[in-house]
Amino acid sequence: MFAVTILGNNSAVPAFDRHPTSQVLTMAARSFLIDCGEGTQIQLIHYKVRRSRISHIFISHLHGDHYFGLIGLINSFALLGRQQDLTIVAPEPLQQIIEMQLRVADTRLCFNLYFITIKESGPLLKLDDVEVSCFRTDHRIECYGFVFKEVRNPRRLDIDKVKANNIPVTAYNSLQSGKDYIDDQGVIIKNEELTIAAPKGKAYAFCADTRYDENIVDHIRHADMIYHETTYHEALAEIATARFHSTTRQAGKIAQLASVKKLLIGHFSSKYDRLEEFETETREVFANTDLALEGVSYLIP
């Protein structure tokens, strides 16, 4: 499964039972937490997210509504006896902040806590099943969006042909990586006779807080799904620009320019108690748009 679950979809101030930004990206072998606003750990419990599967936490920037829940979550992990390593990926000052908070409280962690410091746009990490990169957004302070791309073997076994040719299980991995099969007598069976091309890995982009900025388009182009903030309705476009945020139609335009498959919108201003107009306005520009609703899991199409 490759899906994102929304834990918080509001902007800076919690309101109308909406919470600051946080979401969980779930893959087959692991989960990633993206931003960790106040109340995130309560949302994780409420929506029955398996916290033990979270291997990395990505923090886009150091405005409080995107990371004030982090130290509480780390402390709870320690109190619950977590053993798995945890890696935090964030702009540079966050490591100093977290280490100071742990030191002042004399908190002893029972797991390894690692930090990856974001210094510029580009690749961040590569794991067996996913590659993660980041890109700078146009926000009031240093802020980064993230792109998560599935890593898949280039080929998929054609089981009927593999069995018909008595190919041993020990050769499966090399076949999936594109290599030919050579038997004990030196007979070569071409890879394309035993495998078929695997589907392309899917991509999810979290665009973080940003003013309308076409510079991000190249980083998210052809993504299967993106999340883009829509803090304001289009009528408040000037306010959005002044406050380094985006509107409904601006988010739709970015999705359109990037030729993505699906758009999720969130980071709603607390001045709005209802969300329907956000969806209506954005769909006027990009039809395949959904509200990022808390507690809902969205499959990457």
N, C-alpha and C positions, 0 to 999 in steps of 0.2 A: 504494500500500500504506500502511496505517496500522496500525503494530504496535509492540509494546514487547519489547525483548530484555533479559533479566535478566543482568547481569554479576556482581552480588553480592547475596546474600539473607540474610546473617547479621547479627547485632547487633555489638556493639563489638569483640569479640575474634575474629579468624579461627579457625575450628575445623572439623574433619571435612571438609576441602577445600571449605569454604564461606567466602565473602569478604564484607567490609563492603559496605554499600549502594551500589549503582550500577546504572543501567539506561539504555538508549538507546531513545528514541522515534523511530521512522522514519516519515517521510511521503514523498510523491512527490518533492519537490524538496530536502529537507533532513533532517538528523537533529538531535535534541536530546539532550544528555547530562544525566541527572537524578541528582544527587549523584555524588560522586567519591571514594569511600573508598579506602584504601590498596590498591594492586594493580590499580586500574582499568585503567591502560594495558596491563598484561599481559593482562588479560581481553579488552580490545579486540583485541589481536593474536591471542589464542588463538581467539576466535570470529569472526575475520576481518571485523570491523566496519570500514567505510571511515571512517577518522578525518577525512579531508578533507571529508566531508559534514557534520561537526558544526559548526554555526554558532553555537549558544548552549549554555552550560552553566548549569544551574539548581542552586543549592545551597540546601537547605532550612534548614539551621542549622549552627552552628559547633561541633558535637561532632566529634571527630577522625575517627570512623568514617564521616563523611559528606563530608569534604573533604580529608583528609590526602593523597590521591592527586593533588590538583589541581596543585600547583606542579611535580611531576614530569612531569605530562602537558603542561603549558605549556612546560616546558623541552625536552621531546622534540619538540614541535611546532616550536620554534625550531631545534633541531639538524637536523631533517628539512627545513628550508627552507620551512615553510608560508607561503603568501602570502595566504590568505583571512583576512578579518577574523574575530575571535572576540569574542563578547560573554558576559560572566559576569553572571548575575543572582543576587543573594544579599543577605543582611542586611548592614548598613553596615560592620561591622569588617573584612569580608573583603578589601575593596579595599586597606585599609591594610596588611594582612598580606601579601598577594601583592606589592604594590609594594615593601615592605620586603625581602622575600626576593629579588626580582629586583635590587634596588639593591645589597644586600650582596654578591650573587654577581656583580655587574657583568654581568648577563645582558642581551644586546641582542636584542630580538625583531625578526624580519623580517616581522611582520604587525601589524596594528592590534589592540590589545587594549582593549576597552571594558567599562565596568561599568554595570549598572543596579542601583541600590540599592533594596532592598525596605524600605519604612517602615511600610506598613499593608496590610490586606486590600484587594483591588480589582484593576483591570486593570493588567497589566504591559507588554504590547506587542501590537501588531497587525501581522501581516505579510500578504502576499498570500493565503496559504493557511491561516493559523492565527491564532487569538486566544488569548492566554495571560493568565490571571488567577491570583491567589493568595489564600490565606486563612490566618488564624492558627490554629495548633493548640495544644493544651494540653500543653506540654512544659516541662521544667525551665528551659530558656533560650528565647529568642526563636526561633520555628520556624514555617515556613510550608509548606503544601501547595500544589500547583499544579493548575490545570485547563487542559487543552489542547483547544480546540474547532476543528474544521475549518471553514474559510470556503469556501463554495461559491457559485457563481452561482445565483440563485434559480430560473432556468429552464434547461431543457435542450433543445437543438434537436431538432425532429422532422425528421430528415434527408429523408425522403420528401416531406414537404410543402414544405420549404425548396427542394428541387430542383424540385419541380413548379411552384413560383412563381418560379423563376429568381432567387432571392435571392443577391446577390453575397456573396462571402466577407467583404468589408469590413464587412458589416452584422451579422455573427455575434455579435460582442461585445455590441453594443447590444441585440440580441434576447435574449441570455442574461441581460442585466441587467434585462429586463422591458419594454423599450420596443417600441412598434409600429414597423412598417416603412412608410416612405413612399417610393414610387418617383419617378422623374423627372417623371412627369405629376401628381404630388400624390395619387395613389391610396394610401389607407391600408389596410394589411393588419394586422388586430389581432394582437397578440403571441400570444394564446392559440390562434390558428389555425396558428401556426408552431412553437410550443414546448410543452413539457409541464413540469410542476413537477418540479424536481430533488429528489432525496432529501435529507433533512436532514443537515447535517454531523455527524459523530460526535464524541464527547467522551471524553477519558481524564483521570482524576483520580489524582494521586499524593498520598496523604494524609499522608505524612511521619510522624515520630515523634510520638506523642500518647497521652495517657490517653483513656479512653472519654469522648467529648465530642459530644453531640448537636448542638452549635452548628455543626458542620461540615456537617450534613446539607443545609442549604439551598444550600450552595456546590457540592455534588456531585450534587444531585438529578437523577435520570433519566440519569446518565452511562452511556455504553455499557460502560465498564469502569473499575473503580477498583482501585488498589493500597492496601491497608491493612496496617499492621503487626500482627503477632501474636507478640509477643516471648515470651509464656508460654502454657501450657495454662490452662484455666479454673480448675483447682485452685489456682493461684497468683494469683488475682485481686487479693488484698490486696497482694501484693508488686508486682504490675503497677501498681496505683494509686500506691503509695508511690514507685515509681521512674519515674513519668510514662510508662508504657507500657500496652499493651493486651493482651487475651487473645483467644483464638480466637472464643469466642461473642460477645464484645464487637464484634469486627470484623464478624461475621455480622449482628449487630443493626444496626450502622450501614448496611451494605449494604441490609438489609431496609427500614429507615426511609427511605432515600434512593431506593428503587425503582430501583436500578441493574440493568443486565442481567447483569454478570459481576463477580466479585470475585477478585482475586489477593491472596494473603497471603504475607508475608515478614518480614524482620528477626527471624529466629529466634534465641533465646538459645543461647549456647554450652553451656548445661547439657544440651541435648538432642542426642543423636547421630543420632536417627531423626526423620523428619518426618511420618510417616503419621498420627499422632494429631492433629497440627495440622489436617490436612485433614478428618479424621473429625469432630472437634468442631465445626469451623466449618460444615460442611455440615448439621449438625443444626439450625442456625438459618437458613442461606442455602445452598440446594442447589447453585447454580451457582458453586461455589468451586473454584479450583485453587491448588496450591502454585506460588509463583514460583520455578521451578527455574533454576539458572544455565545459561546457554547456550541456553535455550529462547526462541523468539520467539512471542509471543501476538498473534494478529490481534485488533484491536478489532472486536467483533462488530457 
